[in-house]
Amino acid sequence: MDNNIFWQETSVSKRDRQLLHRHKSAVLWFTGLSGSGKSTIAAKVEKTLHEQGISTYLLDGDNIRHGLNKDLTFSSSDRTENIRRIGEVSKLFVDAGIITLSAFVSPYASDRKSVRSLFTPDEFIEVYVKCSLEECERRDPKGLYKKARTGLIGDFTGISAPYEEPAAPELILDSDILSLDECVQKVISYINKHLSKN
């Protein structure tokens, strides 16, 4: 880092912003294979929280690659950089007092660990959306598995690139067993228990 760059403290703290929003802030980090249901679950969780008067923002993998990370490929190094940037953005949102929902495959355990290190223990909630590869391929909402199987997409997680399952996530959602509403309710229950209003 440049020696001429200094962190600028602000007069409004994270705690001040949390008090304004009347709830704690944190990042819910949804991880899992493509097609596991990460974005669908995160979107419904956000809608439910919004209806409860909770300040939220959803960071979705595809949306971020349309703008902030449009310069990145799906190589191993670019995947790591993608997650690093999202971690930093998530940290800013949490500092703003907002419950942030992040829906990214984030296949590497080391990358998720690096993001976790940016937060206090109660601010990072890893949500593993667990779904068998077979079920994800059966769903294939974007047709990506079919393209990966025919060689049209390289470095595709679960097919030609690895996915490292979380060792100790705060939440596991078995999305090939539980319904969407059941998955959402598990997340909401966790939030109500651990991120109660101030």
Backbone as JSON, one array per atom type, in Angstrom:
{
  "sequence": "MDNNIFWQETSVSKRDRQLLHRHKSAVLWFTGLSGSGKSTIAAKVEKTLHEQGISTYLLDGDNIRHGLNKDLTFSSSDRTENIRRIGEVSKLFVDAGIITLSAFVSPYASDRKSVRSLFTPDEFIEVYVKCSLEECERRDPKGLYKKARTGLIGDFTGISAPYEEPAAPELILDSDILSLDECVQKVISYINKHLSKN",
  "N": [[0.84, -1.2, 0.0], [0.44, 2.27, -0.69], [2.48, 4.58, 1.01], [1.52, 7.08, 1.42], [-1.16, 7.0, 1.8], [-3.79, 7.2, 4.02], [-5.96, 5.98, 6.6], [-9.1, 7.41, 6.96], [-10.8, 8.53, 9.64], [-14.27, 8.69, 10.5], [-16.92, 10.85, 11.7], [-19.28, 9.68, 12.34], [-20.14, 6.65, 13.67], [-20.07, 3.03, 13.14], [-21.71, 1.87, 15.06], [-23.39, 4.05, 15.61], [-24.79, 4.16, 13.21], [-26.05, 1.68, 13.22], [-27.77, 2.05, 15.39], [-29.42, 3.99, 14.3], [-30.68, 2.51, 12.3], [-31.88, 0.69, 13.91], [-31.16, -1.97, 14.33], [-28.69, -4.59, 14.44], [-25.82, -4.94, 12.26], [-24.63, -7.06, 9.62], [-23.04, -9.54, 7.49], [-24.56, -11.89, 5.46], [-23.33, -14.62, 4.1], [-23.93, -16.31, 1.38], [-23.12, -19.37, 0.03], [-22.41, -21.86, -2.42], [-22.98, -24.39, -4.94], [-23.52, -23.5, -8.42], [-26.88, -23.05, -9.24], [-27.83, -24.08, -6.91], [-29.54, -22.56, -5.45], [-28.88, -20.22, -4.17], [-29.14, -17.38, -4.9], [-31.92, -17.17, -5.23], [-32.91, -17.87, -2.68], [-31.58, -15.93, -1.1], [-32.7, -13.58, -2.18], [-35.4, -13.82, -1.43], [-35.14, -13.86, 1.33], [-34.15, -11.29, 1.7], [-36.39, -9.77, 0.86], [-38.26, -10.52, 2.8], [-37.03, -9.53, 5.14], [-36.97, -6.81, 4.51], [-39.7, -6.25, 4.51], [-40.08, -6.41, 7.19], [-39.01, -4.11, 8.08], [-36.26, -3.95, 8.12], [-33.06, -2.8, 7.25], [-31.51, -3.57, 4.27], [-29.22, -4.99, 1.81], [-28.68, -6.63, -1.24], [-26.09, -8.39, -2.66], [-25.38, -9.77, -5.62], [-23.91, -12.4, -7.51], [-23.92, -12.44, -10.45], [-24.9, -9.87, -10.99], [-22.91, -8.2, -9.88], [-20.8, -8.81, -11.55], [-21.57, -7.52, -13.81], [-20.84, -4.93, -13.48], [-18.93, -3.7, -11.21], [-17.06, -5.86, -11.16], [-16.62, -6.52, -13.83], [-14.34, -6.76, -15.28], [-13.14, -9.12, -14.67], [-12.29, -12.59, -15.13], [-13.15, -16.12, -15.07], [-11.03, -17.47, -14.07], [-8.84, -19.09, -11.71], [-7.32, -17.22, -10.19], [-8.7, -14.84, -10.76], [-11.2, -15.44, -9.73], [-10.59, -15.46, -7.03], [-9.89, -12.75, -6.7], [-12.35, -11.6, -7.34], [-13.94, -12.41, -5.14], [-12.49, -11.22, -3.08], [-12.9, -8.46, -3.61], [-15.69, -8.33, -3.29], [-15.88, -9.0, -0.62], [-14.72, -6.72, 0.54], [-16.53, -4.74, -0.28], [-18.81, -5.68, 1.01], [-17.99, -5.3, 3.64], [-18.04, -2.51, 3.78], [-20.81, -2.04, 3.53], [-21.73, -3.31, 5.86], [-20.5, -1.69, 7.73], [-22.0, 0.53, 7.26], [-24.24, -0.07, 8.62], [-26.03, -1.93, 7.69], [-27.81, -4.94, 6.94], [-26.31, -7.22, 5.0], [-26.62, -9.22, 2.15], [-24.95, -11.7, 0.51], [-24.52, -13.37, -2.42], [-22.74, -15.69, -3.81], [-20.91, -18.12, -5.64], [-18.36, -18.6, -4.63], [-16.06, -20.61, -4.41], [-13.69, -21.38, -3.09], [-12.29, -22.3, -0.03], [-10.28, -20.86, 1.27], [-10.59, -18.28, 0.28], [-13.1, -17.59, 1.31], [-12.45, -17.67, 3.99], [-10.66, -15.55, 4.14], [-12.38, -13.39, 3.64], [-14.07, -13.63, 5.87], [-12.28, -12.87, 7.85], [-12.31, -10.14, 7.76], [-14.29, -9.23, 9.36], [-15.95, -8.91, 12.59], [-16.53, -11.73, 14.79], [-19.38, -12.07, 15.08], [-20.41, -10.78, 12.92], [-20.15, -12.02, 10.47], [-21.84, -14.34, 8.71], [-21.86, -17.41, 7.55], [-23.57, -19.05, 5.08], [-24.28, -22.07, 3.95], [-25.52, -23.23, 1.09], [-26.57, -26.12, 0.46], [-26.55, -28.55, -1.99], [-26.96, -31.31, -4.09], [-24.73, -32.11, -6.77], [-25.96, -33.41, -8.88], [-28.65, -32.64, -8.63], [-28.4, -29.88, -8.97], [-27.51, -29.83, -11.6], [-29.75, -30.92, -12.8], [-31.63, -28.92, -12.4], [-30.36, -26.6, -13.53], [-30.73, -23.7, -14.2], [-29.69, -21.64, -15.81], [-28.61, -22.9, -17.93], [-25.94, -23.5, -17.77], [-24.5, -25.74, -16.85], [-24.93, -27.59, -18.87], [-23.56, -26.35, -20.96], [-21.01, -26.4, -19.84], [-20.5, -29.14, -19.71], [-20.31, -29.75, -22.37], [-18.06, -28.48, -23.08], [-18.13, -25.79, -23.7], [-17.94, -23.93, -21.71], [-15.24, -23.27, -19.71], [-13.36, -24.08, -16.69], [-15.48, -24.47, -14.84], [-17.27, -24.49, -11.89], [-17.66, -27.41, -10.01], [-17.72, -29.04, -12.2], [-15.41, -28.74, -14.04], [-13.83, -27.35, -12.35], [-12.95, -27.0, -8.89], [-15.17, -27.23, -5.98], [-15.02, -26.25, -2.72], [-16.37, -27.41, 0.11], [-17.87, -25.66, 2.85], [-16.39, -25.91, 6.09], [-17.35, -25.36, 8.66], [-19.94, -23.87, 8.64], [-22.2, -21.23, 9.67], [-24.84, -21.69, 9.1], [-26.58, -24.33, 7.45], [-28.28, -25.0, 4.55], [-30.23, -27.33, 3.21], [-30.97, -27.42, 0.2], [-31.95, -29.15, -1.7], [-33.63, -30.7, -0.38], [-35.18, -29.24, 1.48], [-37.91, -26.91, 1.17], [-38.21, -23.75, -0.6], [-39.41, -21.81, 1.09], [-38.96, -23.01, 3.57], [-36.17, -22.95, 3.74], [-35.76, -20.18, 3.74], [-37.06, -19.49, 6.13], [-35.41, -20.7, 8.02], [-33.14, -19.06, 7.83], [-34.2, -16.55, 8.54], [-34.99, -17.09, 11.16], [-32.5, -17.5, 12.35], [-31.38, -14.95, 12.07], [-33.19, -13.41, 13.61], [-32.61, -14.43, 16.1], [-29.87, -13.91, 16.48], [-29.26, -11.37, 15.53], [-30.75, -9.36, 16.79], [-32.98, -6.54, 17.2], [-31.64, -3.35, 18.16]],
  "CA": [[0.0, 0.0, 0.0], [1.16, 3.54, -0.76], [2.71, 5.17, 2.34], [0.84, 8.37, 1.49], [-2.59, 6.77, 1.96], [-4.11, 7.04, 5.43], [-7.37, 5.72, 6.9], [-9.79, 8.61, 7.44], [-11.88, 8.25, 10.58], [-15.46, 9.51, 10.31], [-17.52, 11.27, 12.96], [-20.43, 8.81, 12.58], [-19.61, 5.3, 13.8], [-20.93, 1.9, 12.77], [-22.72, 1.75, 16.12], [-24.37, 5.13, 15.38], [-25.64, 3.79, 12.07], [-26.9, 0.57, 13.67], [-28.83, 2.63, 16.22], [-30.34, 4.66, 13.39], [-31.46, 1.46, 11.63], [-32.55, -0.06, 14.98], [-30.75, -3.37, 14.32], [-27.28, -4.84, 14.18], [-25.5, -5.2, 10.85], [-23.81, -8.25, 9.38], [-23.14, -10.07, 6.13], [-24.95, -13.28, 5.29], [-22.54, -15.03, 2.93], [-24.5, -17.52, 0.79], [-22.18, -20.05, -0.86], [-22.89, -23.15, -2.91], [-22.86, -24.59, -6.39], [-24.46, -22.84, -9.32], [-28.14, -23.78, -9.3], [-28.21, -24.59, -5.59], [-30.63, -21.74, -4.92], [-28.33, -19.1, -3.39], [-29.75, -16.09, -5.25], [-33.36, -17.25, -4.98], [-33.12, -17.82, -1.23], [-31.14, -14.62, -0.61], [-33.67, -12.57, -2.61], [-36.61, -13.93, -0.61], [-34.76, -13.43, 2.67], [-34.1, -9.82, 1.68], [-37.75, -9.26, 0.78], [-38.87, -10.74, 4.11], [-36.43, -8.58, 6.07], [-37.44, -5.48, 4.12], [-41.08, -6.12, 4.99], [-40.0, -6.26, 8.65], [-38.39, -2.83, 8.38], [-34.81, -4.13, 8.27], [-32.29, -2.23, 6.14], [-30.75, -4.64, 3.63], [-28.78, -4.87, 0.42], [-28.29, -7.93, -1.8], [-25.01, -8.41, -3.64], [-25.52, -11.02, -6.37], [-22.75, -12.68, -8.35], [-24.07, -11.99, -11.83], [-25.06, -8.41, -11.01], [-21.62, -7.58, -9.61], [-19.95, -8.98, -12.74], [-22.0, -6.57, -14.84], [-20.27, -3.61, -13.22], [-17.71, -3.64, -10.42], [-16.09, -6.91, -11.49], [-16.77, -6.94, -15.23], [-13.01, -6.98, -15.86], [-12.6, -10.39, -14.19], [-12.69, -13.84, -15.79], [-13.44, -17.16, -14.09], [-9.8, -18.18, -13.72], [-8.67, -19.24, -10.26], [-6.86, -15.96, -9.6], [-9.76, -13.84, -10.87], [-12.25, -15.81, -8.77], [-10.12, -14.97, -5.73], [-10.02, -11.29, -6.71], [-13.79, -11.33, -7.31], [-14.41, -12.56, -3.77], [-11.82, -10.19, -2.27], [-13.6, -7.19, -3.8], [-17.02, -8.44, -2.69], [-15.66, -8.91, 0.82], [-14.49, -5.31, 0.9], [-17.81, -4.03, -0.46], [-19.67, -6.14, 2.1], [-17.52, -4.64, 4.85], [-18.55, -1.14, 3.74], [-22.24, -2.08, 3.82], [-21.9, -3.63, 7.28], [-20.12, -0.46, 8.44], [-23.12, 1.46, 7.07], [-25.32, -0.49, 9.49], [-27.0, -2.66, 6.86], [-27.67, -6.39, 6.79], [-25.9, -7.45, 3.62], [-26.75, -10.6, 1.69], [-23.99, -11.89, -0.56], [-24.81, -14.67, -3.05], [-21.66, -16.0, -4.74], [-20.43, -19.5, -5.52], [-17.17, -18.52, -3.76], [-15.74, -22.04, -4.27], [-12.47, -21.7, -2.36], [-12.37, -22.1, 1.42], [-9.32, -19.82, 1.67], [-11.18, -16.98, -0.05], [-14.15, -17.31, 2.29], [-11.77, -17.4, 5.25], [-10.12, -14.18, 4.05], [-13.49, -12.46, 3.81], [-14.48, -13.73, 7.27], [-11.3, -12.16, 8.69], [-12.59, -8.7, 7.69], [-15.42, -8.93, 10.23], [-15.96, -9.49, 13.92], [-17.16, -13.06, 14.68], [-20.84, -12.05, 14.96], [-20.8, -10.03, 11.73], [-20.03, -12.84, 9.27], [-22.69, -15.52, 8.83], [-21.7, -18.22, 6.35], [-24.76, -19.86, 4.81], [-23.96, -23.05, 2.92], [-26.7, -23.73, 0.39], [-26.09, -27.45, 0.09], [-27.39, -29.2, -2.99], [-26.14, -32.26, -4.84], [-24.38, -31.72, -8.14], [-26.98, -33.99, -9.76], [-29.84, -31.79, -8.58], [-28.05, -28.59, -9.58], [-27.5, -30.05, -13.05], [-31.13, -31.14, -13.24], [-32.27, -27.6, -12.43], [-29.59, -25.85, -14.54], [-31.59, -22.58, -14.6], [-29.07, -20.79, -16.82], [-28.04, -23.74, -18.98], [-24.48, -23.45, -17.66], [-23.94, -27.09, -16.73], [-24.95, -28.19, -20.21], [-22.44, -25.75, -21.71], [-19.75, -26.88, -19.25], [-20.35, -30.55, -20.08], [-19.95, -29.83, -23.79], [-16.79, -27.77, -23.27], [-18.32, -24.38, -24.07], [-17.49, -23.13, -20.57], [-14.13, -23.88, -18.98], [-13.24, -23.71, -15.27], [-16.82, -24.36, -14.26], [-17.3, -25.1, -10.56], [-18.41, -28.66, -9.9], [-17.46, -29.85, -13.39], [-13.99, -28.67, -14.39], [-13.15, -26.59, -11.3], [-13.41, -27.54, -7.61], [-15.92, -26.49, -4.96], [-14.61, -26.7, -1.4], [-17.48, -27.22, 1.02], [-17.54, -25.02, 4.14], [-16.15, -26.86, 7.16], [-18.16, -25.04, 9.84], [-20.79, -22.7, 8.38], [-23.19, -20.91, 10.7], [-26.1, -22.29, 8.67], [-26.61, -25.2, 6.28], [-29.61, -25.11, 3.96], [-30.27, -28.45, 2.27], [-31.98, -26.9, -0.74], [-32.56, -30.21, -2.5], [-34.57, -31.38, 0.52], [-36.08, -28.23, 2.03], [-38.56, -25.99, 0.23], [-37.7, -22.38, -0.56], [-39.91, -21.17, 2.31], [-38.28, -23.61, 4.73], [-34.81, -22.4, 3.75], [-35.87, -18.77, 4.14], [-37.44, -19.43, 7.54], [-34.21, -21.02, 8.8], [-32.29, -17.87, 7.83], [-34.88, -15.51, 9.32], [-34.92, -17.49, 12.57], [-31.13, -17.24, 12.79], [-31.23, -13.49, 12.18], [-33.98, -12.95, 14.75], [-31.95, -14.87, 17.32], [-28.51, -13.39, 16.64], [-29.14, -9.96, 15.13], [-31.97, -8.7, 17.29], [-32.97, -5.09, 17.12], [-31.0, -2.65, 19.27]],
  "C": [[0.87, 1.24, 0.0], [1.27, 4.14, 0.64], [2.02, 6.51, 2.51], [-0.67, 8.23, 1.62], [-2.87, 6.45, 3.42], [-5.61, 6.79, 5.6], [-7.98, 6.97, 7.51], [-10.93, 8.21, 8.36], [-13.04, 9.2, 10.33], [-16.09, 9.84, 11.66], [-18.77, 10.46, 13.31], [-19.92, 7.37, 12.58], [-20.59, 4.24, 13.28], [-22.06, 1.73, 13.79], [-23.79, 2.83, 15.97], [-25.34, 4.75, 14.27], [-26.57, 2.63, 12.44], [-28.05, 1.09, 14.53], [-29.87, 3.34, 15.36], [-31.26, 3.64, 12.71], [-32.25, 0.6, 12.62], [-32.31, -1.58, 14.89], [-29.25, -3.47, 14.07], [-27.06, -5.06, 12.68], [-24.57, -6.4, 10.75], [-23.9, -8.6, 7.9], [-23.54, -11.53, 6.22], [-24.32, -13.74, 3.98], [-23.08, -16.37, 2.42], [-23.49, -18.11, -0.19], [-22.74, -21.41, -1.24], [-22.73, -23.22, -4.41], [-23.83, -23.74, -7.17], [-25.73, -23.69, -9.42], [-28.61, -24.31, -7.96], [-29.35, -23.79, -4.97], [-30.17, -20.52, -4.14], [-29.08, -17.79, -3.65], [-31.24, -16.07, -4.94], [-33.66, -17.13, -3.49], [-32.75, -16.44, -0.69], [-32.15, -13.52, -0.96], [-34.94, -12.62, -1.75], [-36.34, -13.55, 0.84], [-34.75, -11.9, 2.72], [-35.51, -9.23, 1.67], [-38.46, -9.38, 2.13], [-38.35, -9.74, 5.13], [-36.9, -7.15, 5.79], [-38.86, -5.23, 4.63], [-41.14, -5.97, 6.5], [-39.35, -4.94, 9.06], [-36.9, -2.89, 8.62], [-34.11, -3.57, 7.03], [-31.36, -3.29, 5.56], [-30.18, -4.2, 2.29], [-28.27, -6.23, -0.03], [-27.22, -7.73, -2.87], [-25.06, -9.77, -4.33], [-24.38, -11.17, -7.36], [-22.84, -12.14, -9.76], [-24.16, -10.47, -11.91], [-23.72, -7.7, -10.81], [-20.69, -7.69, -10.83], [-20.41, -8.14, -13.93], [-21.33, -5.21, -14.68], [-18.92, -3.66, -12.54], [-16.65, -4.63, -10.87], [-16.18, -7.39, -12.94], [-15.43, -7.19, -15.91], [-12.43, -8.35, -15.49], [-13.14, -11.58, -14.98], [-13.07, -14.85, -14.7], [-12.22, -18.03, -13.81], [-9.69, -18.23, -12.2], [-8.28, -17.92, -9.6], [-7.94, -14.88, -9.66], [-10.94, -14.17, -9.96], [-11.87, -15.3, -7.38], [-10.26, -13.45, -5.64], [-11.48, -10.86, -6.65], [-14.3, -11.36, -5.88], [-13.75, -11.53, -2.85], [-12.56, -8.86, -2.38], [-14.98, -7.22, -3.14], [-16.92, -8.39, -1.17], [-15.5, -7.48, 1.28], [-15.77, -4.49, 0.76], [-18.77, -4.41, 0.67], [-19.29, -5.46, 3.41], [-18.03, -3.19, 4.91], [-20.04, -1.09, 4.08], [-22.5, -2.39, 5.29], [-21.54, -2.41, 8.13], [-21.23, 0.59, 8.35], [-24.34, 1.06, 7.9], [-26.38, -1.33, 8.81], [-26.75, -4.16, 6.93], [-27.46, -6.68, 5.31], [-26.02, -8.93, 3.29], [-25.88, -10.75, 0.46], [-24.17, -13.29, -1.14], [-23.79, -14.94, -4.16], [-21.27, -17.47, -4.57], [-19.28, -19.55, -4.52], [-16.64, -19.92, -3.42], [-14.56, -22.36, -3.37], [-12.59, -21.34, -0.88], [-11.45, -20.97, 1.87], [-9.86, -18.43, 1.38], [-12.26, -16.61, 0.96], [-13.54, -17.0, 3.65], [-11.2, -15.99, 5.27], [-11.21, -13.15, 4.24], [-13.94, -12.46, 5.27], [-13.57, -12.89, 8.17], [-11.51, -10.65, 8.7], [-13.61, -8.26, 8.74], [-15.18, -9.46, 11.65], [-16.72, -10.81, 13.83], [-18.67, -13.03, 14.48], [-21.33, -11.33, 13.71], [-20.76, -10.85, 10.44], [-20.8, -14.14, 9.49], [-22.6, -16.3, 7.52], [-22.9, -19.16, 6.21], [-24.44, -20.79, 3.64], [-25.27, -23.58, 2.33], [-26.29, -25.05, -0.25], [-27.07, -28.13, -0.86], [-26.49, -30.12, -3.81], [-25.87, -31.73, -6.25], [-25.45, -32.21, -9.11], [-28.24, -33.11, -9.81], [-29.58, -30.43, -9.2], [-28.04, -28.71, -11.11], [-28.92, -30.25, -13.58], [-31.87, -29.8, -13.36], [-31.68, -26.75, -13.56], [-30.35, -24.64, -15.07], [-31.02, -21.69, -15.71], [-28.47, -21.59, -17.97], [-26.53, -23.83, -18.92], [-23.84, -24.83, -17.56], [-23.88, -27.77, -18.09], [-23.79, -27.66, -21.05], [-21.1, -26.26, -21.18], [-19.47, -28.32, -19.66], [-19.92, -30.72, -21.54], [-18.68, -29.04, -24.12], [-16.92, -26.32, -23.68], [-17.93, -23.42, -22.96], [-16.39, -23.91, -19.87], [-14.12, -23.4, -17.53], [-14.59, -23.52, -14.61], [-16.9, -25.16, -12.96], [-18.21, -26.33, -10.53], [-18.18, -29.6, -11.07], [-15.97, -29.88, -13.7], [-13.18, -27.81, -13.42], [-13.75, -27.03, -9.96], [-14.36, -26.61, -6.85], [-15.56, -27.08, -3.61], [-15.73, -26.39, -0.4], [-17.03, -26.53, 2.31], [-17.4, -26.07, 5.24], [-17.08, -26.63, 8.35], [-19.01, -23.8, 9.59], [-21.77, -22.46, 9.53], [-24.54, -21.57, 10.39], [-25.88, -23.21, 7.48], [-28.06, -25.31, 5.82], [-29.58, -26.23, 2.93], [-31.36, -28.15, 1.23], [-32.55, -27.95, -1.67], [-33.52, -31.06, -1.66], [-35.63, -30.41, 1.03], [-36.7, -27.39, 0.92], [-37.92, -24.61, 0.35], [-38.13, -21.7, 0.74], [-39.24, -21.72, 3.55], [-36.85, -23.09, 4.86], [-34.82, -20.96, 4.26], [-36.16, -18.67, 5.63], [-36.25, -19.76, 8.44], [-33.29, -19.81, 8.92], [-32.92, -16.78, 8.71], [-34.81, -15.83, 10.81], [-33.53, -17.22, 13.14], [-30.93, -15.74, 13.02], [-31.97, -12.96, 13.4], [-33.32, -13.3, 16.08], [-30.62, -14.14, 17.56], [-28.34, -11.92, 16.28], [-30.39, -9.19, 15.55], [-31.83, -7.19, 17.23], [-32.33, -4.48, 18.36], [-32.03, -2.0, 20.17]]
}
